[in-house]
């Protein structure tokens, strides 16, 4: 008999009030606005020292080689290609870094060749760069690698159309690509030493974040939500590392398969955590300690028995039994040398073959409204910028479309705040550039200067967009000076060009596009609620037709579908959180309206947790819910999604569920009722 009793959960944190909360301290009338201070506040992320050393060498060594052979322009072009490689080197796993660096270099080479063909050709250059901007913007919506590739395609096209390139035409593309490949070579030097260490570290980090979640289970809801979000991020990163670029290695690479089996072993424990939290009782400290011991074993890569000292789970407590079973299973998987025993199927599915993914991506780009909107917005801004510098006689004003390109990069947050931060970061970078161009003589002194400036790029990039801009600006100016020999006279025109570019973005890329200054949190949250309804159906619905022929296979298929649905919801909610953070950096009233959605975001996350907890309890002995009860919950969730889509802000609705009826779905019904009762803050 089921003896586990679940107390009713407290209301969602911040329900009825903004999670961000109004500023309770009166600001001075002259104080900068909060959204600007947020962008200027440096991140606490640690400095990537290996990347710092690599960037300094990658940018300075080509200059030294250029001076050695009396071809400083060639050295500057190679360093410019290396700069692109440094910016694009954002992955952890070595096999992913090959794609992240090499593929964008190909697009960058094409871009500079196209730009050089229309150099000095007035309106022909305007039309060509506008078309390149359209293509760049559309392919940037595919994914991370495509985003960097689209960025380099447009940046190099702008540079090629604005600066004189050496003859013959293929010289500049080859030199730029050589710089990127030099960065790739420096990056891969650590592969023989570190091997699969990035993958092991990502899986171990997932175990450690899970240990923190289990420690927070049963405690304050805010702490639990913070750790649950950390687990979601760790799982996303680990699965992206192991599966993101892997189309055909399954069954051919025992190391990756073993790592994937260890990551899959986390899933039952992640599912059991919400059930443990709903008991409102902390878990014994031996449980998170055991998870950390498993994390150490994963990160060390050692194969050997992991001894766990676990307390006996209380009788009749399904969540405790689920955690005990999950821990012992994970220890067995980590100890097992055969990766295929526990990894017959990838629980989240593997990517399709490369040709299928390419065809799917191309179809998505051509048929996606978001892809066309972003491409047209970028093309409009680049067209205006290039037309301006083509009509108005301003020397070397390629910096205007270059500024537009950097500001409209789609994965840096708010367009408005990026434009402001870009202007501020450029001003800071120009101060450094003025000191360099004014005091350091041209020639061999450029090499140690570039060594220092190049090293600052990854160190500053992790601190924020304005800091990254301040680090990149003097590097680009120094390399540009080696190509056009303008010297100190570059400083003030570059500041003016940056302000013009930011102004174009604010008007043509922000104010003229309502989707830029209206938050999209509601639409994305509604999609997540609909996915939550489907998750409830898969968690408690009947097995698919034909399951009687092979009940075990049907149960496995249903479990896989349930896991995929739950991971899809958490990815949806992760994107909602990203949109929420982006919207908070917008000026009023957009930021304040976005903050109103936060309580509902938290409520939907609690609904998913309650569904998972109920499923775990059923798996370990609790009576399954009746079909009409499942149907009622699903209907309420779809109704909630429709209400979210039809409102610009959260609004009060009446919950029709009976939240007092006992049963395994009682906590879930309470969470749905709480979500539907949330009102918009006054």
N, C-alpha and C positions, 0 to 999 in steps of 0.2 A: 504493500500500500504506500501511496505517496505521503510522506510525512513532512516534506519541506514546505515551509510557509514563506511566502514572499511579502514583505510589508509594502504598503503603497509608496511609490516614489515621490520625492518632493517635486514641486513645480520646477520646470526648466529654469536654469540660471538666467537671470536677466529678463524673464518673461514680462512683457509689458513695458520694458524700458530698453533703451539702447544699450547694447553690450559695450560699445565704445564709451557711452556715457557722456553727458554734457560736461563741459569743463566747469567745475565748481569754483574755480579760482578766477576772479575777475582779471582779464588781461588788460594790459595797458593799451591805449589807443594806438600807440606807435609800435607795439610788439608785432613781429611777423606772424602771419596766420599759422594755425596748427598744422595744416596739410603741408605747408612749406617747411616748417621745422622738422616734420617727420621725414621728409626727403633729404634734409641736410644733416640729419643725425646719423653718424657713422654706425654701421652694423658691427656687432660684436664677433663676427665670423673670424676665425684664426687666419693668419697670413699663410698662404701656401708657399713655403720657402723653396721647395723644389721648383715650382713654377716661376718664382722670382729669379732664381739663378738661371733657369733655362731661357727666360725671356731676355735677360741681360745679354747672354751670349748670342742668342739668335739674332738680335737686332744690331749688335756691335760688330760681330765677326764679319758679316758681309761688307760693312763699311771699311773695315781694315783691309779686306781683300781688294776692294775697289781702289783704295788709295795706293795699295802695293803695286797694282798693275796700271796706275795712272788713269783709271776709269771710274771716278767717284760717282758719276751718274748711274753706272751699272750697279755699283754697290748699293746706292740709294734705292733702286728698284727692287733688288733682292731683299733689302731690309723692309721695304714696304710690303712685300709678299710675306715676309716673316711676321710682320705685325698682324696680318690677317690670320695667320696660323696661331699666333698667341691668343688672339681674341676668341678663336673658335675652339681652342683646346679646353673644353669644359667637362669632358667625360672622365670617368674613373677607370673603367676596364680598358686595357690596352687594345683589344680587338675593336672596341667601339671608337677609340681615339683615331684609329686609322681612317674610319669613315668620316668622323667629325672634322678631320683636318684635310684629308686628301680630296674628298668629293667637292667641298666648296672651292678648293683651289682650281679645279677644272672650270667651274662657273666663273671664277674670278678672271681666269685667263681669257675666256670668251668675252667677258665684259670689257676688259681693257682693249682687246682687239677691236670690238665694235666701237668703243669710244674714240680710239685713235683714228678710225676711218672717217669720223665726222668732225674731227678737230678743226676749229675755225670755220665751219660751214654754216654758221648762223641758224636759220630756221630748219635746215635739215638736221642739225644736231638736236634742236628742240623736239622734233618729231621722233627721232631715233631714241632719245633718252626717255621720252614719255612712254613709248612702246616698251622699252626695257623695264621701266618702272612698273608698268601693268603686269608684265610677266613675273617680275621679281616679287611683287606683292601677292600675286595669286599662288605661286609655289611656296611662299613663306608660310602659308597656312597648313601645309602638309604635316610638318613635324620639325624637330630640332635641327636635324642635318639640313633639311630643305630650307629652313629659316636662315641659317648661316649662309647657305649657298646663294639664296636670293639676295641676301644683304651684300655679299661680295660681288655678285653679278652687277648690282647697281652701283656700288661704291667705285669699283674699278672702271665701270663705263663712264661715270662722272669724272673720275681722275683722268682717264684717257682722253675725254673730250675737252678737258680744261688745261692740261699741261702738255707741252711738246714731248713726244716720245722718240727714242732713238730709232734710226732706220737700220735694217728693213723692218717691216711691220710686225714680224713674228718675234722680234727681240724682246719687247716689253712683256708679252705673255709668258715667254720662256723664263725670263728673269724673275717675274713675280711668282710663277709656279715653283721655281727653284727655291725661293725664300720660304714658301710654305712647306715644301718637302724637307728643307733643312730643319724646321721646327719639328716635323714628324720624326726625323732621324734622331734628334736629341731626345724626343719623348720616348722612343722605343729602346733607347739605351738601357732603361731600367727594367725592361721586360724580362730578360734572363734572371735578374736578381729578385724581382718581386713576383713574377709568375702570375698565379691566380690570387694574389693577396687582395686586390680590390674586391673581387667577388666574395672571398672569405670574409673580409671585413664588413661587407654589406649584409651578409647573412648573419654574422655575429651581432651586428648592430641591431638587427631585427629581434634577435633573442633578448638583447639587453633592454631594448625598448619595451618588449613584452614583460620582462621582469619588473620594470617600473610600473607598468599597467596593473600587474597582479598585486604589487605593493599598495597601489592606490585603490584597488577594488574594495568596496565596502566603506570607504572613507568619504571625505567631502566631494560632492559631485564635480566641482570646478577642477580639482586636481585630477580626478579620473578622466574628465573630458580632455584635459591637456595631454595626458599620457596616451589616451586612445588615439588622438590625432597624431601623436608622434609614432605610434605603431603603424598607422595607415601610411604615413610618409615613408617609414622604413621599409614596409612591404612593397610599396610602389617602386622605390628605388632599387630594391633587391631584385624584384621580378623584371624590371626594365633592364637591369644589368645582365641577368641570366637569359632572358628570353627576347629582349628587344631586337637583337641583330641575328638571332639564331634561327635560320630557316631549315637547315638540313643536318645540323650536327647531332641531333638527338639520336642516341644509339651509337654514335661514332666517337664521342668524346666522353670517356668515363669520368673525368674530373668534373666537367660541367654537369653531367647527369647526377653525380654524387652530391654536388652542391645544391642542385635543384631538389633532390630528395630531402635534404636537410631543411631547405626552406619550406617545402610542402609540409613537413612535420610540425611546423609552427601553427598551421591553420586550425587544427582542433583546439589548441590552447587559446588562440585568439577568439574562437567561437565560444569557449567556455567562460572567458573573462566577464562578459556582460551578465551571465547567469550568476556568477559569484558576486558581482557588484550589487545586484538586485537583492541579495540577502542582507545587505547593510551590516555585514560583519567582516572585519579584516581577516585575510587569510593568514595561516601560520607563516612566520618568517622563513621557515625552511623551504617553502615553495619558491619564492623569488630567488632565494640563494641557489637552489638547484638549477633554475633557468640560467642564472649567470654562470654557473659551472659548465652548463652545456654551451654557452656562448664562448667561453674560453677554449673549450675543446674544438669548436668549429673554427675559430680564428687561428689556432695553432696548427690546424691541419693534421693533428696526430690521430692515428687510428688505434683505439684501445678502449677497453670497457670503461664507461663513465659510471661511477658508483654514486647513486642518489640516496640521500637519507631523508625519506619522506614520511610524514606522519600518517597514521591510518585515517582514511576519510570517514567522517561521521556517517552513521547508518541512516539511510533514507534521504541523504542530501545529494541530489543528482549533480549539482554543479561541482561539488567537491570530488565526486567520483569521476566526473568528466575530466577535471584537471589532473587527477592522479593517473588516469589512463593515458591522457595526452602526454604527460611528462615521461612516463615509462616508454611509450612508443617513440618519442623523440630521442630518448637516450639510446634505444635500440637502433634507430636509423643512423645516428651519428657514429655509433660503434661499428655498424655493418660496413664491411669493405666492398660488398657487391652493390653497386649503385642501382641495379635494375630490380632488386627484390622489392624495394619500396617505391619504385619510380616507374611503374609500368606505363602510367598515363600522367601527362602534365595536367594538373588540376585546373589550371587557368588557360590551357591551350597554348599551342605554339604558333608563331606567325606563319603565314602561308608562304609558298615558294616566292622567290624574288619577282618573277614575271607577273605573278598574280597580284602581289602588293603594288608593283609599278602601275599595272593596269587599273587597279582599284583607286590608287592615289590620283592618277590622271583623270579618271571619271569623276572623282570627288571634287577636284579642283574646277573642272569645267562646269559641273552642275551645281556647285555650292554657291548660294547667294552671298554668304559671308566672304568667300574667296573673291568674288567679283567686286563686292563693296570695298574690301580693303585694297584690292588692286587698283580700282578706279580712284580711290581717295589718294593713294600714293602717286598714281600717274598724274592726277590733277595738280598736286602740289609740286611735283618735279617739273611738270610742263610750265607752270607759272614761274618757278625759280629759274629754269633754263632760259625761258623767254626773256625774263628780266635781265639776266646777265648777257644775253645775246643782243638785246636792243640797246641797253644802257652801256656805254663804254666804260667799264670798270675792269681794270687789268686783273687777271688771275682770279676771277670771282667764281671759280668752281666750288669755292667754299660754301656758297649759298645752297645749291642742290645737295652738297655733301651734308650740310647741317640738317636739311629736310630729311634725308635718308636716315640719319642716326636717330632723329627725334621720333620718326614714325615707325621705328622698329617695333613689331607687334608684341614682343614678350618682355617689355620693360615697364609695364604698368600704364598709368594714366598719361594720355597724350598731353594734356594741359600741364601737368606737373613736370613731365619730361622736357617740355619746351622751356619752362622757367629754369629748371635745374641745368639744362644744357647751356643756357645763356650764362648762368652763374659759374658753371664748371669751366666753360670756355674762357671766361674772364680770369678765373684763377690760373688756368693753364697758360694764358697769354702772359701773365706776370712772370711765370717761369721761363717761357720762351723769350721774353724780352731780355731777361738777364743773360740767357745763353747766347742769343744772336747779337746782343750789344757788347758783351764782355769777352766771349770766347772766340778766338780767331779761327777762321775756317781752315780745315785741313785735318791733320792727324789728331788734333784736340777733340774733334767730333767723336772719335771712337770711345774714349772714356766717358764723355758726356752721354753718348747713346747707351753705354753700358748701364749707367745709373738711371737714366730716364726709362729705358726698357724694363728694368727691374721693378720700377714703380708701378707699371701697368697692372700686373696681377695682384700686387699688394694693395693698390687702391681700388681695383675693380670689386673686390669682395666687400668693400665698405659702403658702396652705393653708387648710383648712376652719376651724380655730380662729381664724385671723386674719380670715377673712371674717366669721365670727360676731361677733368683737369690733368690726368696723367697722359691721356692719348694726344691731347692738343699739341703740346710742345714737340712730341715725337713726329707727328705729321708735318708740323711747320719746319722742323729741322730737315726732314727728308725732302720736303718741297723746295726748300732753299737750295739744296744740292742740285735740284733739277732746273730751277729757274733763276737762281742767283739774285733774289730780290733783297736778301739780307733783312736788316732791322725794319725796313719799310713795310714788311709783311704784317706787322703787329696790329696797327690800328685798322687797316682794311679788313683783316680777319675778324676783328671784333664787330665791325659794322656788318660784315657778311653774315656772321652768326646771328646777330639781332634781326637782320632781314629774313633769314631762313626760319627763325623761330616765329617771327610775325606771320609769315606765309602759312606755317603749320597751324598756328592758333586760329587764323581766319578760315583758310580753305580746307584744313584738315581736322578742325575741331568744331568751330561754330556752325559751319555749313552742314555738319553731319549729326543729326539729333542722337543717333545711337552712341556718339562719343560722350555726350553729356547727360545721357539717361542711363541709369544702372540697369544691367541685365540680370541682376540677382534673381528677380522673381521668376523669369522664364526658366532659368537653369534649375532653380529650386523646385519648380513645378515638375520638370522632367525627373528630378531625383525622387519626388514623392510618387510619381507614376511607377518608377522603377521599384520603389519600396513596396507598392501594391503587388507588382508581379513577383517580388521576392517572397511576400507572404503566401501567394498562391503556390509558388514552387516549394516553399518550406512545408506547407501543410496540405497541399492539394493531393488528389489521387494520382497514382502512377499512370503513365501514359498508356494508351490502348496497346494491346499486344504484349503487355508486361508479363502475362501468365506464362508465355513460352520460356522465358528465362528471367525469373524474378530477381536473381542476384544481379544480373546485368542491368535490369531496369532500376534497381535501387542505386547501383553505382552511377548510372546515367543521371538519375534524379539528384544525387548528391553533387555531382559535377556541375549540373545546371544551377543548383542552389549556390554553390561556391562562386561560380562565375557571376551570378546575379548580385551577390553580396559585394564582391570586389568592384563590380561596375558601379554600384551605388556609392561606395566609399570614394571611388575616383570622381564620380559626379559631385559629391559633396566637397571633395578636395578642390575641384575647379570652382565651386561656388565660393569657397573660402578665398581662393585667389582673386576672384572677381570682387569679393567683398573688400579685400585689402586694396585692390586697385581703386575701387570707388571711394574709399576713405581718403585717398590722396587728391580727390577732385575738390575744387572750391565749392563753397555753399551755392545752392542748396543740395547739390547732388550727394555730397558726402554725408550730410545729415539724413537724407532719405535712405541712403544705403544702410546706415547704422540701424534703422528701424527694422531691418530684416533679420538682424542677428539672432534674436530670441527664437525665431522660427527655424533658422538654420540649426541651432542646437537641438530644438525639439525634434526635427527630422532625424538627426543623428541618433537621438535617444530611441526613436521608433525602430530604427534598424537594429540597434543593440537589443531592444526588448524582443524583437522577432527572433534574433539569433539565440538569445537566452532561452526562449520558449522551445525552440527546436532542440537545443541541447538537453533540456529537461525531458522532452519526449524521448529522445534517443536513449536516455538512462532511466526510463521506467515511469515517467509521468503519463497520465492518460492523454491521448491525442484529442485535440479539439474537434467539435462537431463541424460538419461541412457548412451549416448555415451560419455558425459563428465566424468561420473564416470568410465567408461571403460578405457578412456584414462589415468586417474590418476592411476588407478590400474595397467595398463600396464607399466607405467613409474616406479612405485614402484618395480614391479617385475624385471624390467630391472636394477634398482639400486641395488637390492639384488644380482642379477647375477654378476654385475660388482664388488661388494664387495667381493664375494666368489672367484673370479678369480684374485684377486690382493693381494699382501702381504702388500701393503700400499695404502691409498687413492690416486686416480688418477683423472685427469681432464676428464670429459665427457660432451657431448653436450646435453642440455635439449631441448626436442622437444615440450614441452607444450607452448601454447599461454598464457602467464601470464597476458596479458592486457585485456582479454575478461572479461566483468563484470559477476557477478553471485555470489552465495553463496560460491562456491568452489574457488573463485579467490585467497583468502589468502592461501588456501591449495596448489594450483598450484604454487604459488610463493615460498612456503616452499620446495616443491619437486624440483623445478628448482634450488633453492639455494643449496639443498643437492647434486644434481647431478653436480653442478659447482664447488664444493669444490676440491681444488688441494692439493697434498701432499706438506708439507713444504720443502723448500730446506735445 
